[in-house]
């Protein structure tokens, strides 16, 4: 698995396998070989299918001045070569529609050059390099991965579904028909919620529903569920059917976000001023429907440990004569909600390993017995030790279960901090830290009794991730919705990148359309993963439901995994690269309402002039490549690490 590479003279191509996607990285052995470099043309051929050229996001200002293939659009990479030394190909983004082929692919990459008049020369096949690699959903031994796209805020979503397509009906009920029309694209094609959900939820959605459908169709299987957010309509249908059959138990969070407590008594004056009462959370509606379906059996308990029941877990059992046997577990960062699967960027992990499933079954049993109380769980054996896999078919994994007492919470996070620190001590260019974490800044806390506002609680992992980007010895790439600032990918800087996943005023100038703006619906970056030592001797991924903060480890029901496997690390690295590059672009182009690119400016200049001013055309010189060979620039370190 891992990666494959090919060379052709000074040029080399390397391809890495991700989850239903491929990272392609390019390199020349010397800077001299990049003279007059116009970019890279990428051809892609699914096995047994028609070949096609991957599209660029830009084109030349005057395509007629360059060698062009008339049958291809101006932004095809045969006509507009890629001005980057790596590219992630996701089947179905442009070609093959919403149901792309998965299997063996051949990628052929050809460096392209300008002549002395800065005109793109025709493609020269003798310069090409080709690799064959499987493009498929990721499975290794007993471990299956899945990822939600989380790209409602993207041009790809706009192209497929139209930027006005809704994610869910206004004022939605707990259950609604997902086959109804959600919107239409620019070509007038109508799409249902289910079609949009399948694209947005990507492999995570597919895997989640595969587990549920397997249990529903097999009367010999049972399932336990830990849920934080729970309102995905098709999932709700299945869970209620299982409740009627008595084959499911659920522990559901009842913190204020998900549960409407008893109303406080108000004075008559306050009652007059109060606004219309909010509708109860959908989790309360689910509880009512679930209890009705379950009948006399108690199949649901609600609780929050100390703060949140934050796990997102399925445990599947096979019925036994004496005892039910845990056979499979699904975990990760993905909440079982419309926002969790279709708006957030998230991951899931499925272990077809009875030993791992048994640990999660034990945690569920303990929480059920303790009525989801944090202090009781802390005293259990599940809270104060690390569980390590033994089956050689399972990628080496360590797992811890929160909430912990303060000592164990600190020890769990210290493992991550120490590993980040270890990367900073590697030889220059050899250490790497890549991450996508929902929030790496903690808000100040207000004391309810005194009203005083204290400084944010110390969070060693957050501090380590915020600090690592300033270390020029380590390749660090990261994204968070709350990074406490935004560091982009600037020229002439060799320090790392930290990007916000919540750009506030995203107004892209032509020729790009304005992407759909779904801010306020939820976090874009909901992942909680850190990858250390990619391409090193001992790569590791820290992931799961944990927010990687002391407060969460001490107060939440959570699980944190450390997976020591290079192939798994590669998959998560590709996800981090996609997110950082995507939001680096949005962050760097975000314009406020009073900017020069506001409505008035649009009336004063035509689209072509604005595009030129914004630099949205491919350059016609090799200057774009210089940063990739500047040892004082992060782009150079990026090229060396991946290619």
Secondary structure, 3 states (H helix, E strand, C coil): CCEEEEEECCEEEEEEECCCCEEEEEEECCHHHHCCEEEEEEEEEECCCCEEECECCCCCCCHHHCCCCCCCCCCECCCCCECCCEEEECCCCCCCCCCCCCEEEEEEEEEEEECCCCCECCCCHHHCEEEEEEECCCEECCEEEEEECCCCCCHHHHHHHCCCCCCCCCCCCCCCCCCCEEEECCCCCEEEHHHHHHHHHHHHHHHHHHHHHHHHHCCCEEEEEEECCECCHHHHHHHHHHHHHCCEEEEEECCCCCCCCCCCCCCHHHHHHCCCCCCCCHHHHHHHHHHHHHCCCCCEEEECECCEECCCEEEEEECCCCCCEEEEEEEECCCECHHHHHHCEEEEEEECCHHHHHHHHHHHHHHHHCCCEHHHHHCCCCCCCCEECCCCCCCCEEEEEECCCHHHHHHHHHHHHHHHHHHHCCCCCCEEEEEEECECCCCCEECCCCCCEECCCCCHHHHHHHHHCCCCCEEEEEEECECCCCECCCCCCCCCEEEECCCCCCCCCCCCCCCCCCCCCCCCECCEEEEECCCCCCCEEEEECCCCCHHHHHHEEEEEEEECCHHHHHHHHHHHHHHHHHHHHHHHHCCCCCCCCCHHHHHHCCHHHHHHHHCCCCCCCHHHHHHHHCCCCHHHHHHHHHC
